[in-house]
């Protein structure tokens, strides 16, 4: 993790910030209702990774933008700009990363565990400890005493078990469904203890308890409201610091701070999440004082924010920017040689210059040079080889046409122009299909209606297996690539069982070797996912996948 304290002069208290002005400026309609004081702008290799033993019982820290709020800290409102609007407030439905609703979810439900990028360890949050047996096939979770859901029901072992079982139903559409089934059984010997028996060894199982599966939902509230209404407004269903007030797609999400949060006082009375199209638009609103906090992953805009001296926390996302190719029959990219031709036609440095103004972290590997897991490179830029492979495919009857799906986002538009030029330079005939927004683009990818689409695996080094398995495993619901490759599956599984860094690097090397043989996609950048804030905003923390923890946040006056 790279941190930098805010360096701008105090801009005054932004309590009751100009919400109406923000809505007008962004064309929205009103809804119905941490920092270590150091660090550099350049990440050190492996700076957000861990080789520490999982299941740490160290107490949570407040690393981020300053100490957490206290009982006598003045209260205020806070508005956060997000990159993509949450699709649901139900953890089994939402995609739940920092870029797609994760911060909103953790604000409502909190989490059993947390990944601390500073200590590079998993830490208990609503748990007091999570401990494995000798071979990592059994984990014992101990809950904190006295935590209650928003409606007053106790957060006990039975409630945790019932919440996790929602992900395990046969017809679950959750991206975590297949991962949750790695839990063979759950026992609740007492109200504070859950014993997880796994299907096979999993050395970084705490990661699961720090994400949606580890965000306990009061199942009674789901049953009372019904699934659809619950996803829109899950009042009383979470034990997190905030209670949802309103959620209007296209308008924003509003939450109120709780008076009885288990983790201490909450100093944010009203928390608002708004989505502004494009990172530059978000940053402009942030600089104008219309946002207190903003989440983004555009390297060009982040470089501007760093130069402007704002505080920030960032986490490394491996294979964060790539071109996913459709390997299903009926698509030209079902031919491995066409996929290889695409990969060899892509020059990561050209995309870095044209899309990120040279501010990105270029790589063609799953784990790039800034990663502790970097071993070998991926398919390199080689236009001559791309032409040779494409000519051979055309000789076999392929007409050279290829469908590139993207969005109208400004950054995506720059990417499309650059990719289209690189592909046409080697002989492809590119058809561009622009979707209105990222959610629509992802939906089209999920439906298989693409040959090539801009995508990101966003692999967190705290537990690489998680994203690899959920996106690339042959049986994974989010396997939009059409992959069905036993050797790739085995390489992915090896990353799950790796007990130490050296074993993990051997597994990721084999993974890269197999990737280079079948070429599911063309990687061009490691991405830093980042939250930025104004200097008077304090108490921000960050966890895995750049989900932001706002329980202890406040605005200094």
C-alpha positions as CSV (number, residue, x, y, z in Angstrom):
1,X,0.0,0.0,0.0
2,X,1.2,3.5,-0.8
3,X,0.0,6.4,1.4
4,X,0.4,10.1,1.3
5,X,-1.0,12.6,3.8
6,X,-3.1,15.5,2.6
7,X,-0.9,18.6,2.0
8,X,-3.5,21.2,1.1
9,X,-4.5,24.0,3.4
10,X,-7.7,23.5,5.3
11,X,-10.6,24.4,3.0
12,X,-13.1,24.9,5.9
13,X,-15.7,22.6,7.3
14,X,-17.8,20.9,4.7
15,X,-20.7,19.9,7.0
16,X,-24.0,19.8,5.2
17,X,-22.1,20.0,1.9
18,X,-23.5,21.5,-1.2
19,X,-25.5,18.4,-2.1
20,X,-28.0,20.2,-4.4
21,X,-25.1,21.8,-6.2
22,X,-23.6,18.3,-6.8
23,X,-26.8,17.0,-8.2
24,X,-27.1,19.9,-10.6
25,X,-23.5,19.7,-11.6
26,X,-23.7,16.0,-12.4
27,X,-27.2,15.9,-13.8
28,X,-28.4,13.7,-11.0
29,X,-31.9,13.9,-9.3
30,X,-32.2,13.9,-5.5
31,X,-32.9,10.6,-4.0
32,X,-36.3,10.0,-2.4
33,X,-35.8,10.3,1.0
34,X,-5.1,5.1,6.4
35,X,-2.3,7.1,6.4
36,X,1.2,6.5,8.0
37,X,2.3,10.0,7.2
38,X,4.9,8.8,4.8
39,X,5.4,6.6,1.7
40,X,6.1,7.4,-1.9
41,X,4.0,7.8,-5.0
42,X,5.6,4.7,-6.5
43,X,4.7,1.3,-5.1
44,X,7.5,-1.1,-3.9
45,X,7.3,-4.6,-5.4
46,X,4.8,-6.6,-3.5
47,X,3.8,-3.6,-1.4
48,X,0.2,-4.9,-0.9
49,X,1.0,-8.6,-0.4
50,X,1.6,-10.9,2.5
51,X,3.6,-13.9,3.3
52,X,2.4,-13.9,6.9
53,X,0.4,-16.7,8.4
54,X,-3.3,-16.3,8.0
55,X,-5.7,-15.8,10.9
56,X,-4.0,-13.1,12.8
57,X,-5.7,-12.0,16.0
58,X,-4.2,-8.5,16.1
59,X,-6.7,-5.8,16.9
60,X,-7.8,-3.7,14.0
61,X,-5.8,-0.5,13.3
62,X,-7.0,2.9,12.1
63,X,-4.3,3.4,9.4
64,X,-5.6,5.7,6.8
65,X,-6.4,9.4,6.9
66,X,-6.1,9.8,10.7
67,X,-7.4,8.6,14.0
68,X,-11.0,7.4,14.2
69,X,-13.7,9.5,15.6
70,X,-14.3,9.7,19.4
71,X,-17.4,10.3,21.5
72,X,-16.6,14.0,21.7
73,X,-15.8,14.5,18.0
74,X,-18.2,16.9,16.2
75,X,-20.5,15.2,13.8
76,X,-20.9,16.0,10.1
77,X,-22.1,14.6,6.8
78,X,-19.9,12.9,4.2
79,X,-20.3,12.4,0.5
80,X,-18.3,9.8,-1.4
81,X,-17.9,9.5,-5.2
82,X,-17.9,5.9,-6.5
83,X,-16.7,4.6,-9.9
84,X,-19.6,2.3,-10.7
85,X,-23.1,2.4,-9.1
86,X,-24.0,-0.6,-6.9
87,X,-26.5,-2.9,-8.6
88,X,-28.0,-4.1,-5.3
89,X,-27.5,-3.9,-1.5
90,X,-27.8,-7.7,-1.2
91,X,-24.3,-9.2,-0.8
92,X,-25.4,-12.3,-2.8
93,X,-26.3,-10.1,-5.7
94,X,-23.9,-7.2,-5.7
95,X,-20.4,-7.7,-7.2
96,X,-19.1,-6.1,-4.0
97,X,-15.6,-5.0,-4.9
98,X,-14.4,-1.4,-4.2
99,X,-15.3,-0.5,-7.7
100,X,-18.7,-2.1,-7.7
101,X,-20.5,-1.6,-4.4
102,X,-18.2,-3.1,-1.9
103,X,-17.8,0.0,0.2
104,X,-21.6,0.4,0.3
105,X,-22.0,-3.2,1.5
106,X,-19.4,-3.1,4.2
107,X,-20.9,0.2,5.5
108,X,-24.2,-1.6,6.1
109,X,-23.1,-5.1,7.1
110,X,-19.4,-4.7,8.3
111,X,-17.2,-7.8,8.0
112,X,-16.0,-10.6,10.2
113,X,-12.4,-10.1,9.1
114,X,-10.3,-7.4,7.4
115,X,-7.2,-7.3,5.3
116,X,-4.7,-4.7,6.6
117,X,-2.4,-3.6,3.8
118,X,-0.1,-1.9,6.4
119,X,0.6,-5.1,8.4
120,X,-0.1,-7.3,5.5
121,X,-2.2,-9.6,7.6
122,X,-5.8,-10.6,8.1
123,X,-7.3,-9.1,11.2
124,X,-10.4,-9.8,13.2
125,X,-13.2,-7.3,12.9
126,X,-16.6,-8.6,14.1
127,X,-14.7,-11.7,15.1
128,X,-12.1,-11.9,17.9
129,X,-10.1,-14.6,16.1
130,X,-10.1,-17.0,13.1
131,X,-7.7,-19.9,13.6
132,X,-6.8,-22.9,11.4
133,X,-5.9,-26.5,12.1
134,X,-2.5,-27.8,11.0
135,X,-3.4,-28.5,7.4
136,X,-5.8,-25.5,6.8
137,X,-8.8,-27.8,6.3
138,X,-10.7,-26.5,9.4
139,X,-11.0,-23.0,10.7
140,X,-12.6,-21.8,13.9
141,X,-14.2,-18.4,14.1
142,X,-14.9,-16.7,17.4
143,X,-17.4,-13.8,17.4
144,X,-17.3,-10.7,19.5
145,X,-19.9,-10.7,22.2
146,X,-22.8,-8.3,22.2
147,X,-23.0,-7.3,18.5
148,X,-26.5,-6.8,17.2
149,X,-28.1,-6.3,13.8
150,X,-29.9,-3.0,13.0
151,X,-33.3,-4.4,14.1
152,X,-31.9,-5.5,17.5
153,X,-31.4,-9.3,16.7
154,X,-28.1,-10.7,18.0
155,X,-25.3,-11.4,15.6
156,X,-24.6,-14.9,16.8
157,X,-23.1,-18.1,15.3
158,X,-26.4,-19.3,14.0
159,X,-27.0,-15.9,12.2
160,X,-23.5,-16.1,10.6
161,X,-24.2,-19.7,9.4
162,X,-27.6,-18.8,8.0
163,X,-26.1,-15.8,6.2
164,X,-23.4,-17.8,4.5
165,X,-25.9,-20.5,3.5
166,X,-27.6,-17.9,1.3
167,X,-24.6,-18.1,-1.0
168,X,-24.6,-21.9,-1.1
169,X,-28.1,-22.5,-2.5
170,X,-28.0,-24.4,-5.8
171,X,-29.5,-21.6,-7.9
172,X,-27.3,-18.8,-6.4
173,X,-26.2,-16.2,-9.0
174,X,-23.6,-14.8,-6.6
175,X,-20.0,-14.5,-7.9
176,X,-19.1,-16.1,-4.6
177,X,-21.4,-19.1,-5.0
178,X,-18.7,-21.5,-6.2
179,X,-16.3,-20.2,-3.6
180,X,-18.8,-20.6,-0.7
181,X,-19.1,-24.3,-1.7
182,X,-15.5,-24.8,-0.6
183,X,-17.1,-24.8,2.9
184,X,-18.2,-28.5,3.3
185,X,-19.9,-27.9,6.6
186,X,-20.4,-25.3,9.4
187,X,-20.9,-26.3,13.0
188,X,-22.0,-23.9,15.8
189,X,-21.0,-25.5,19.1
190,X,-22.1,-22.3,20.9
191,X,-23.4,-18.8,20.2
192,X,-20.0,-17.3,19.5
193,X,-18.3,-20.1,17.6
194,X,-18.5,-21.3,14.0
195,X,-16.3,-24.2,12.9
196,X,-15.8,-24.3,9.1
197,X,-14.8,-27.6,7.6
198,X,-13.4,-27.1,4.1
199,X,-13.4,-29.4,1.1
200,X,-9.6,-29.1,0.8
201,X,-6.8,-27.1,2.3
202,X,-7.1,-23.3,2.0
203,X,-4.3,-21.3,3.5
204,X,-5.9,-17.9,3.0
205,X,-9.5,-18.7,4.0
206,X,-9.8,-15.5,6.1
207,X,-10.0,-13.6,2.8
208,X,-13.5,-15.1,2.3
209,X,-14.5,-13.8,5.7
210,X,-13.4,-10.3,4.8
211,X,-15.6,-10.1,1.7
212,X,-19.3,-10.5,0.9
213,X,-19.6,-13.9,2.5
214,X,-18.1,-12.5,5.6
215,X,-20.6,-9.6,5.7
216,X,-23.4,-11.2,7.9
217,X,-27.0,-10.5,6.8
218,X,-29.9,-11.0,9.1
219,X,-31.8,-13.7,7.1
220,X,-35.0,-12.9,9.1
221,X,-35.1,-9.5,7.5
222,X,-34.6,-11.0,4.0
223,X,-37.6,-13.3,4.6
224,X,-39.7,-10.4,6.0
225,X,-39.0,-8.0,3.1
226,X,-38.6,-10.5,0.2
227,X,-35.5,-10.7,-1.9
228,X,-36.2,-7.9,-4.3
229,X,-37.2,-5.3,-1.7
230,X,-34.3,-6.4,0.5
231,X,-31.8,-5.7,-2.3
232,X,-33.2,-2.2,-2.6
233,X,-33.3,-1.2,1.0
234,X,-32.2,-3.8,3.6
235,X,-33.1,-1.8,6.8
236,X,-32.3,-3.6,10.0
237,X,-30.4,-6.4,8.2
238,X,-26.8,-5.3,8.9
239,X,-24.5,-4.8,12.0
240,X,-22.4,-2.2,10.2
241,X,-22.0,1.4,11.2
242,X,-24.6,2.8,8.8
243,X,-28.3,2.1,8.2
244,X,-29.6,2.5,4.6
245,X,-32.2,5.3,4.1
246,X,-32.7,5.3,0.4
247,X,-31.3,3.7,-2.8
248,X,-32.5,5.1,-6.1
249,X,-30.6,3.7,-9.2
250,X,-29.1,6.6,-11.1
251,X,-29.5,9.0,-8.2
252,X,-27.5,7.7,-5.3
253,X,-27.5,5.8,-2.0
254,X,-28.1,7.5,1.4
255,X,-27.3,6.1,4.8
256,X,-27.5,7.3,8.4
257,X,-24.9,6.7,11.0
258,X,-25.9,4.4,13.9
259,X,-25.9,5.5,17.6
260,X,-25.2,2.0,18.8
261,X,-22.5,0.7,16.5
262,X,-20.5,-2.1,18.2
263,X,-17.1,-0.7,17.0
264,X,-17.5,2.7,18.7
265,X,-19.1,6.1,18.0
266,X,-20.0,7.0,14.4
267,X,-19.3,10.6,13.6
268,X,-20.9,10.7,10.1
269,X,-24.6,11.5,10.5
270,X,-25.5,11.2,6.8
271,X,-23.4,9.3,4.3
272,X,-24.1,9.6,0.6
273,X,-22.7,7.7,-2.3
274,X,-23.0,9.1,-5.8
275,X,-21.6,7.9,-9.1
276,X,-20.3,10.5,-11.6
277,X,-19.4,9.3,-15.1
278,X,-15.7,9.1,-15.7
279,X,-12.8,9.5,-13.3
280,X,-12.0,13.0,-14.5
281,X,-15.6,14.1,-13.8
282,X,-15.4,12.5,-10.3
283,X,-12.1,14.3,-9.6
284,X,-13.4,17.6,-10.8
285,X,-16.4,17.3,-8.4
286,X,-13.9,16.3,-5.7
287,X,-11.7,19.3,-6.3
288,X,-14.7,21.6,-6.2
289,X,-15.6,20.4,-2.7
290,X,-18.7,18.5,-3.8
291,X,-17.2,15.2,-2.7
292,X,-15.3,14.6,0.5
293,X,-13.9,11.2,-0.5
294,X,-13.6,9.6,-4.0
295,X,-12.8,6.1,-5.2
296,X,-11.0,5.8,-8.6
297,X,-8.6,3.6,-10.6
298,X,-7.7,5.8,-13.5
299,X,-3.9,6.2,-13.4
300,X,-3.9,9.5,-15.2
301,X,-6.3,11.1,-12.8
302,X,-4.7,9.5,-9.8
303,X,-1.3,11.1,-10.9
304,X,-3.1,14.4,-11.0
305,X,-4.5,13.9,-7.5
306,X,-1.1,13.0,-6.1
307,X,0.5,16.0,-7.7
308,X,-2.3,18.1,-6.2
309,X,-1.3,16.8,-2.7
310,X,-4.5,15.1,-1.7
311,X,-4.3,12.2,0.8
312,X,-4.7,8.7,-0.7
313,X,-4.5,5.0,-0.1
314,X,-4.1,2.5,-2.9
315,X,-4.0,-1.2,-3.4
316,X,-2.4,-3.2,-6.2
317,X,-4.7,-5.1,-8.5
318,X,-2.9,-7.6,-10.7
319,X,-4.2,-8.1,-14.2
320,X,-6.3,-5.1,-13.5
321,X,-6.6,-4.0,-17.2
322,X,-6.8,-6.5,-20.0
323,X,-8.8,-7.5,-23.1
324,X,-10.9,-10.6,-22.4
325,X,-11.5,-12.8,-25.4
326,X,-14.4,-15.1,-25.9
327,X,-13.4,-18.7,-26.4
328,X,-16.9,-20.1,-26.9
329,X,-17.8,-21.8,-30.3
330,X,-19.2,-19.4,-32.9
331,X,-16.7,-16.6,-32.1
332,X,-13.5,-16.0,-34.1
333,X,-11.6,-15.9,-30.8
334,X,-12.5,-19.5,-30.1
335,X,-9.5,-20.2,-32.3
336,X,-6.4,-20.0,-30.1
337,X,-4.3,-18.6,-33.0
338,X,-6.7,-15.7,-33.4
339,X,-6.4,-15.1,-29.6
340,X,-2.7,-15.1,-29.9
341,X,-2.8,-12.8,-32.9
342,X,-4.8,-10.3,-30.8
343,X,-2.4,-10.6,-27.9
344,X,0.7,-10.1,-30.1
345,X,-1.0,-7.1,-31.7
346,X,-1.4,-5.2,-28.4
347,X,1.4,-3.0,-27.3
348,X,0.9,-2.2,-23.5
349,X,3.1,0.8,-23.7
350,X,1.0,2.3,-26.5
351,X,-2.1,1.8,-24.4
352,X,-0.3,3.3,-21.4
353,X,0.6,6.4,-23.3
354,X,-2.8,6.9,-25.0
355,X,-5.1,5.9,-22.2
356,X,-3.1,6.8,-19.1
357,X,-0.7,9.5,-20.4
358,X,2.2,7.3,-19.4
359,X,1.2,7.0,-15.7
360,X,0.2,3.3,-15.6
361,X,2.1,0.2,-14.7
362,X,2.5,-1.6,-18.0
363,X,2.8,-5.4,-18.1
364,X,1.7,-8.3,-20.3
365,X,1.8,-10.7,-17.3
366,X,-0.8,-11.7,-14.8
367,X,1.5,-10.7,-12.0
368,X,3.6,-7.8,-13.3
369,X,7.0,-6.5,-12.2
370,X,5.5,-4.6,-9.2
371,X,4.2,-7.8,-7.8
372,X,6.0,-10.1,-5.4
373,X,4.6,-13.0,-7.5
374,X,6.1,-11.8,-10.8
375,X,8.0,-14.6,-12.5
376,X,7.8,-14.5,-16.3
377,X,6.2,-12.3,-18.9
378,X,3.0,-12.9,-20.9
379,X,2.6,-12.9,-24.7
380,X,4.6,-9.9,-25.9
381,X,3.9,-7.3,-28.5
382,X,5.0,-8.8,-31.8
383,X,3.0,-7.3,-34.8
384,X,4.9,-9.5,-37.3
385,X,3.8,-12.7,-35.4
386,X,0.3,-11.3,-35.1
387,X,0.1,-10.8,-38.9
388,X,1.4,-14.3,-39.5
389,X,-1.1,-15.9,-37.2
390,X,-4.0,-13.8,-38.6
391,X,-3.0,-14.5,-42.2
392,X,-3.0,-18.3,-41.4
393,X,-6.5,-17.9,-39.9
394,X,-7.8,-16.1,-42.9
395,X,-6.3,-18.8,-45.2
396,X,-8.6,-21.2,-43.3
397,X,-11.7,-19.1,-44.1
398,X,-11.8,-16.5,-41.3
399,X,-12.8,-13.1,-42.6
400,X,-10.8,-11.0,-40.1
401,X,-13.9,-9.4,-38.5
402,X,-13.8,-9.1,-34.7
403,X,-16.3,-7.4,-32.3
404,X,-14.9,-5.1,-29.6
405,X,-17.3,-4.3,-26.8
406,X,-16.7,-1.2,-24.6
407,X,-18.5,1.8,-23.1
408,X,-18.9,5.5,-23.8
409,X,-16.8,6.4,-20.7
410,X,-14.0,8.8,-21.8
411,X,-11.2,6.5,-20.7
412,X,-12.8,3.5,-22.4
413,X,-13.2,5.6,-25.6
414,X,-9.4,6.3,-25.5
415,X,-8.8,2.6,-25.0
416,X,-11.1,1.6,-27.9
417,X,-9.4,4.0,-30.3
418,X,-5.9,2.6,-29.4
419,X,-7.0,-1.0,-29.5
420,X,-8.8,-0.6,-32.7
421,X,-5.8,1.0,-34.3
422,X,-3.4,-1.8,-33.1
423,X,-5.7,-4.6,-34.3
424,X,-6.4,-3.0,-37.7
425,X,-2.6,-2.4,-38.1
426,X,-2.1,-6.2,-38.3
427,X,-5.1,-6.9,-40.5
428,X,-8.2,-7.2,-38.3
429,X,-11.5,-5.6,-39.3
430,X,-12.8,-4.2,-36.0
431,X,-16.5,-3.7,-35.2
432,X,-16.9,-1.5,-32.0
433,X,-20.0,-2.0,-29.9
434,X,-20.3,0.8,-27.2
435,X,-22.6,0.2,-24.3
436,X,-24.0,3.0,-22.2
437,X,-22.2,2.2,-19.0
438,X,-19.9,-0.4,-17.4
439,X,-22.7,-2.4,-15.8
440,X,-24.3,-2.8,-19.2
441,X,-21.0,-3.8,-20.7
442,X,-20.5,-6.4,-18.0
443,X,-24.0,-7.7,-18.6
444,X,-23.2,-8.1,-22.3
445,X,-20.0,-9.9,-21.4
446,X,-21.9,-12.2,-19.1
447,X,-24.3,-13.0,-21.9
448,X,-21.4,-13.9,-24.1
449,X,-22.1,-11.3,-26.8
450,X,-18.6,-10.2,-27.5
451,X,-15.3,-11.3,-29.1
452,X,-13.1,-8.9,-27.2
453,X,-14.1,-6.7,-24.2
454,X,-12.2,-4.5,-21.8
455,X,-12.0,-6.2,-18.5
456,X,-10.0,-6.7,-15.3
457,X,-9.3,-9.7,-13.1
458,X,-8.2,-7.4,-10.2
459,X,-6.3,-10.1,-8.4
460,X,-5.4,-9.2,-4.8
461,X,-2.2,-10.7,-3.6
462,X,-3.5,-11.4,-0.2
463,X,-5.3,-14.4,-1.7
464,X,-4.7,-14.8,-5.5
465,X,-6.8,-17.9,-5.8
466,X,-10.0,-16.1,-5.0
467,X,-10.2,-14.1,-8.2
468,X,-8.4,-16.6,-10.3
469,X,-10.9,-19.3,-9.4
470,X,-14.0,-17.1,-9.6
471,X,-13.2,-15.8,-13.1
472,X,-11.0,-18.4,-14.8
473,X,-12.0,-21.8,-13.3
474,X,-13.9,-23.9,-15.9
475,X,-17.0,-24.2,-13.6
476,X,-17.1,-20.6,-12.3
477,X,-20.3,-18.6,-12.9
478,X,-18.2,-15.5,-13.8
479,X,-16.2,-17.5,-16.4
480,X,-17.3,-15.3,-19.3
481,X,-14.2,-16.4,-21.3
482,X,-15.7,-19.8,-22.2
483,X,-12.6,-21.4,-20.7
484,X,-12.6,-25.2,-20.1
485,X,-9.0,-26.0,-19.5
486,X,-8.0,-28.7,-17.0
487,X,-4.3,-27.6,-16.9
488,X,-5.3,-24.0,-16.1
489,X,-7.8,-25.3,-13.4
490,X,-5.0,-27.3,-11.8
491,X,-2.6,-24.3,-11.8
492,X,-5.3,-22.2,-10.2
493,X,-5.9,-24.8,-7.5
494,X,-2.2,-24.9,-6.7
495,X,-2.3,-21.2,-5.7
496,X,-5.0,-22.1,-3.2
497,X,-3.0,-24.8,-1.5
498,X,0.3,-22.9,-1.4
499,X,1.5,-22.7,2.2
500,X,4.2,-20.1,1.7
501,X,5.4,-17.5,-0.8
502,X,8.0,-19.7,-2.6
503,X,5.4,-22.4,-3.3
504,X,2.9,-19.7,-4.4
505,X,5.4,-18.2,-6.8
506,X,6.0,-21.7,-8.4
507,X,2.2,-22.0,-8.8
508,X,1.8,-18.6,-10.4
509,X,4.7,-19.3,-12.7
510,X,2.9,-22.4,-14.0
511,X,-0.3,-20.4,-14.2
512,X,1.5,-17.9,-16.4
513,X,3.0,-20.6,-18.6
514,X,-0.4,-22.1,-19.3
515,X,-1.9,-18.7,-19.9
516,X,0.8,-18.1,-22.5
517,X,-0.1,-21.3,-24.2
518,X,-3.9,-20.8,-24.4
519,X,-4.0,-16.9,-24.3
520,X,-7.5,-16.2,-22.7
521,X,-6.8,-12.5,-22.9
522,X,-4.3,-9.7,-23.5
523,X,-3.1,-8.0,-20.3
524,X,-1.7,-4.5,-20.5
525,X,-1.5,-3.0,-17.0
526,X,-1.5,-3.6,-13.3
527,X,-4.0,-1.2,-11.8
528,X,-3.8,0.8,-8.5
529,X,-7.3,1.1,-7.0
530,X,-7.3,4.2,-4.8
531,X,-9.4,6.2,-2.4
532,X,-8.6,9.9,-2.1
533,X,-9.8,12.5,0.5
534,X,-9.6,16.1,1.5
535,X,-7.2,17.0,4.3
536,X,-9.9,17.5,6.9
537,X,-11.3,14.0,6.4
538,X,-10.0,11.7,9.0
539,X,-10.4,8.1,10.1
540,X,-10.6,6.4,6.7
541,X,-9.3,2.8,6.5
542,X,-9.0,0.4,3.5
543,X,-9.3,-3.3,3.2
544,X,-8.9,-5.8,0.4
545,X,-9.9,-4.8,-3.2
546,X,-9.8,-1.2,-2.1
547,X,-13.1,-1.4,-0.2
548,X,-13.2,1.7,2.1
549,X,-14.1,1.5,5.8
550,X,-15.9,4.6,7.0
551,X,-16.9,3.5,10.5
552,X,-14.4,5.7,12.1
553,X,-14.4,8.6,9.6
554,X,-15.1,12.2,10.5
555,X,-14.6,15.7,9.1
556,X,-12.1,17.7,11.2
557,X,-13.4,21.2,12.1
